[in-house]
Amino acid sequence: MKRSVTRRTFIQGTGAALMGIAAVPATGLSAVDLVGQPNKLALHGGTPVRGQPYPSTWPIIDKTEEEALLGAVRSRNWCCLRGHCVYDFEKTFASAMGAKRAVFSNGGTTALGASLQCLGVGAGDEVITTPHTFIATINVITNLHALPVYVDIDPDTGSINANLVEAAITENTRAILPVHLAGFPVDIRKIMAVADKHKIPVVEDACQSVFAEVDGKKVGTFGATGCISFQEWKSLVSGEGEALLCSDEELIRRCAGFVNNGRDPKGEKSGYPFPGSNHRMTEFQAAVLTAQYAKFLQHDALRQKHGRYLEETLAKMPGLSLRKRYNPKTRFTYVQFEVDYDPKAFKDVPAAIFAKALQAEGIPFSGGPRAYSGGCHKEGMLQEHLDSRGFIKAFGKSRLDQYRASLKLPVMDGLEPAKKQFLSMESKIPFLGPEKDIEDIVAAFQKVAANIDALRSA
Ligand SMILES: Cc1ncc(COP(=O)(O)O)c(C=O)c1O
């Protein structure tokens, strides 16, 4: 039994299925399968589109990583100050990213903290950022005894709402720290325009978004600095590690010095002229990272191919549409795949139920309203900082009381009803397989859509 489907048969089949015509599902199965039973949803006891789970092993390795690591071990130059792996790959990566320089260290958190500190952020300052991020983005602000000033998020994307940034600027604002989450660029053009107008530096947290682009320019290269994480769950990995991207000579000097105990990377100033600490990446990490890079380039190309195809194909189904982009020339990295879902086109079946049916077909999507809750502004660590002696000294009690009262973010707090629903899949690994793996997704969408009445009555 042939279970594959061509792109053309799906596109032709989709419209018919949604018009309620007994379509031929993309799996190659007819609506009545070979044993004469209706091609039931797997949720209701039918045969799933996909019997095999998607691969989940990560990172993907072969002999190359082992040999690279062994080479670094045998070199006996384990520290980057004597080896070449860190500094060589810094050059390769900076050039690929379109930055003058990449400064590697032990993690994205370090890169963000180094950026802020080298830009002069300190006690009593404010940094504008988003509540919808990993806590590392906020830790680096509060650890400098600076206040994270939260701007609410755009309900359609979960990214910082660039339209609200300007209103958050005060005389104490020293930096803006937007976060490109899961390979989806924020509205960086708008943020840069506001930042430039007020002469406030931007530090881009692009830790999750290596190779995402806006207008052909990589995210992480718009701001004064941009930070990319190589931590194990990202898409270019060395266990831990980061690249701090920068194109300003003096800032590069400070940042490179910062991660190397404050030494002058140019060697012009003797001793330890800059603030710093030891955050150096080891040669072992850089050896593995360099070996992973070749794979990353292949993976990135596959994700582009599969992600774009899936997005364009699904968006042809009535009721599914591309998620919002801030710029027509946006390059997502498809480590997370999302489409918007309009329940009206699916007889009011909510996205969560549609996703449940997909899961039963062996397709690991989740879904629901684009609604939010939680957020870093609610974390206990923030309260601890606000109550600390250092913060009270830096800001004064009344400013901190006013700050506490301002921690209300209607969208992030889930106080505004969600306007959109969505379907989403973590696609970093599934998109690396053969085309058949993607066609299974298409087939499952088509099957669930064709059986929407059964879901409605379930
Ligand atoms: C948005 C974001 N910022 C910062 C970091 C910190 O990066 P690292 O784990 O390399 O320190 C992460 C890591 O997951 C992240 O997702």
The ligand as an SDF file (V2000), in Angstrom:
LIG
                    3D

 16 16  0  0  0  0  0  0  0  0999 V2000
   16.0870   33.3090   25.0930 C   0  0  0  0  0  0  0  0  0  0  0  0
   17.3410   32.8110   25.7770 C   0  0  0  0  0  0  0  0  0  0  0  0
   18.2110   33.7070   26.2670 N   0  0  0  0  0  0  0  0  0  0  0  0
   19.3370   33.3210   26.8780 C   0  0  0  0  0  0  0  0  0  0  0  0
   19.6630   31.9940   27.0290 C   0  0  0  0  0  0  0  0  0  0  0  0
   20.9130   31.6150   27.7500 C   0  0  0  0  0  0  0  0  0  0  0  0
   21.7790   30.9010   26.9680 O   0  0  0  0  0  0  0  0  0  0  0  0
   22.8160   29.8740   27.6320 P   0  0  0  0  0  0  0  0  0  0  0  0
   22.0390   28.6980   28.1110 O   0  0  0  0  0  0  0  0  0  0  0  0
   23.7620   29.5380   26.5180 O   0  0  0  0  0  0  0  0  0  0  0  0
   23.5010   30.5810   28.7380 O   0  0  0  0  0  0  0  0  0  0  0  0
   18.7920   31.0230   26.5350 C   0  0  0  0  0  0  0  0  0  0  0  0
   19.0990   29.6030   26.6690 C   0  0  0  0  0  0  0  0  0  0  0  0
   18.2530   28.7440   26.6110 O   0  0  0  0  0  0  0  0  0  0  0  0
   17.5900   31.4400   25.9050 C   0  0  0  0  0  0  0  0  0  0  0  0
   16.7130   30.5570   25.4370 O   0  0  0  0  0  0  0  0  0  0  0  0
  1  2  1  0
  2  3  1  0
  2 15  2  0
  3  4  2  0
  4  5  1  0
  5  6  1  0
  5 12  2  0
  6  7  1  0
  7  8  1  0
  8  9  2  0
  8 10  1  0
  8 11  1  0
 12 13  1  0
 12 15  1  0
 13 14  2  0
 15 16  1  0
M  END
$$$$
